[in-house]
């Protein structure tokens, strides 16, 4: 929980940590999830930060806590689609089970 998170996003209630981190040839990027309270309301904040030798960038994207049911529905649908794509294709007969000439 950094000083900058408090200024730009609000009072951090919980920092869920990094969702994804990547290293590049000369820099790093990190995507994080925060729960913040701003102006008396809870918000979900996605934070993207990047660092290179001569610069840095931080972007915040927030959602109202009222949008949690819709977000949960979307994530469930995405998860089911990902499972369908990662499931093996219908099984084909094994080569050993094929008898030539029949």
PEMOQUI-V529731 format. One record per residue. N is the residue number from 1. RES is the residue in three letters. SS is DSSP state (H for helix, E for strand, - for the rest). PSI is psi in degrees with one decimal (* if undefined). BURIAL is b if it has 9 or more other ideal C-beta (glycine too) atoms within 8 Angstrom, else e. Layout:
n->N res->RES ss->SS psi->PSI burial->BURIAL
n->N res->RES ss->SS psi->PSI burial->BURIAL
This chain:
n->1 res->UNK ss->- psi->106.5 burial->e
n->2 res->UNK ss->- psi->163.8 burial->e
n->3 res->UNK ss->H psi->-40.1 burial->e
n->4 res->UNK ss->H psi->-35.6 burial->e
n->5 res->UNK ss->H psi->-42.5 burial->b
n->6 res->UNK ss->H psi->-40.1 burial->b
n->7 res->UNK ss->H psi->-47.9 burial->e
n->8 res->UNK ss->H psi->-32.8 burial->e
n->9 res->UNK ss->- psi->-37.1 burial->b
n->10 res->UNK ss->- psi->-174.3 burial->b
n->11 res->UNK ss->E psi->121.4 burial->e
n->12 res->UNK ss->E psi->116.6 burial->b
n->13 res->UNK ss->E psi->-44.9 burial->e
n->14 res->UNK ss->E psi->134.1 burial->e
n->15 res->UNK ss->E psi->113.4 burial->e
n->16 res->UNK ss->E psi->-1.9 burial->e
n->17 res->UNK ss->E psi->-172.1 burial->e
n->18 res->UNK ss->E psi->130.8 burial->e
n->19 res->UNK ss->E psi->-33.3 burial->e
n->20 res->UNK ss->E psi->137.9 burial->e
n->21 res->UNK ss->E psi->140.2 burial->e
n->22 res->UNK ss->E psi->143.3 burial->e
n->23 res->UNK ss->E psi->137.3 burial->e
n->24 res->UNK ss->- psi->-176.7 burial->e
n->25 res->UNK ss->- psi->-44.8 burial->e
n->26 res->UNK ss->- psi->12.2 burial->e
n->27 res->UNK ss->E psi->-178.3 burial->b
n->28 res->UNK ss->E psi->152.4 burial->b
n->29 res->UNK ss->E psi->150.9 burial->b
n->30 res->UNK ss->E psi->137.1 burial->b
n->31 res->UNK ss->E psi->126.5 burial->b
n->32 res->UNK ss->E psi->166.9 burial->b
n->33 res->UNK ss->E psi->130.8 burial->b
n->34 res->UNK ss->E psi->149.5 burial->b
n->35 res->UNK ss->E psi->120.0 burial->b
n->36 res->UNK ss->E psi->160.8 burial->b
n->37 res->UNK ss->E psi->120.7 burial->b
n->38 res->UNK ss->E psi->128.2 burial->b
n->39 res->UNK ss->- psi->38.2 burial->e
n->40 res->UNK ss->- psi->3.4 burial->e
n->41 res->UNK ss->E psi->143.9 burial->e
n->42 res->UNK ss->E psi->139.8 burial->e
n->43 res->UNK ss->E psi->148.8 burial->b
n->44 res->UNK ss->E psi->126.3 burial->b
n->45 res->UNK ss->E psi->125.8 burial->b
n->46 res->UNK ss->E psi->127.0 burial->b
n->47 res->UNK ss->E psi->129.4 burial->b
n->48 res->UNK ss->E psi->127.6 burial->b
n->49 res->UNK ss->E psi->142.5 burial->b
n->50 res->UNK ss->E psi->143.7 burial->b
n->51 res->UNK ss->E psi->132.3 burial->e
n->52 res->UNK ss->E psi->168.2 burial->b
n->53 res->UNK ss->- psi->-38.0 burial->e
n->54 res->UNK ss->- psi->26.1 burial->e
n->55 res->UNK ss->E psi->170.9 burial->e
n->56 res->UNK ss->E psi->159.6 burial->e
n->57 res->UNK ss->E psi->143.0 burial->e
n->58 res->UNK ss->E psi->130.8 burial->b
n->59 res->UNK ss->E psi->140.8 burial->e
n->60 res->UNK ss->E psi->138.1 burial->b
n->61 res->UNK ss->E psi->118.7 burial->e
n->62 res->UNK ss->E psi->156.0 burial->b
n->63 res->UNK ss->E psi->146.8 burial->b
n->64 res->UNK ss->E psi->150.1 burial->e
n->65 res->UNK ss->H psi->-19.1 burial->b
n->66 res->UNK ss->H psi->-21.6 burial->e
n->67 res->UNK ss->H psi->4.7 burial->b
n->68 res->UNK ss->H psi->-45.2 burial->b
n->69 res->UNK ss->H psi->-41.5 burial->e
n->70 res->UNK ss->H psi->-41.3 burial->e
n->71 res->UNK ss->H psi->-42.9 burial->b
n->72 res->UNK ss->H psi->-42.2 burial->e
n->73 res->UNK ss->H psi->-44.8 burial->e
n->74 res->UNK ss->H psi->-44.0 burial->e
n->75 res->UNK ss->H psi->-38.2 burial->e
n->76 res->UNK ss->H psi->-42.3 burial->e
n->77 res->UNK ss->H psi->-42.0 burial->e
n->78 res->UNK ss->H psi->-42.3 burial->e
n->79 res->UNK ss->H psi->-42.9 burial->e
n->80 res->UNK ss->H psi->-38.4 burial->e
n->81 res->UNK ss->H psi->-39.5 burial->e
n->82 res->UNK ss->H psi->-39.2 burial->e
n->83 res->UNK ss->H psi->-41.2 burial->e
n->84 res->UNK ss->H psi->-40.4 burial->e
n->85 res->UNK ss->H psi->-31.3 burial->e
n->86 res->UNK ss->H psi->-11.7 burial->e
n->87 res->UNK ss->- psi->145.8 burial->e
n->88 res->UNK ss->- psi->152.2 burial->e
n->89 res->UNK ss->- psi->160.6 burial->e
n->90 res->UNK ss->- psi->137.1 burial->e
n->91 res->UNK ss->- psi->138.8 burial->e
n->92 res->UNK ss->- psi->155.4 burial->e
n->93 res->UNK ss->- psi->142.4 burial->e
n->94 res->UNK ss->- psi->151.0 burial->e
n->95 res->UNK ss->H psi->-36.9 burial->e
n->96 res->UNK ss->H psi->-27.0 burial->e
n->97 res->UNK ss->H psi->-6.7 burial->e
n->98 res->UNK ss->- psi->125.1 burial->e
n->99 res->UNK ss->- psi->119.5 burial->e
n->100 res->UNK ss->- psi->141.3 burial->e
n->101 res->UNK ss->- psi->2.6 burial->e
n->102 res->UNK ss->- psi->* burial->e
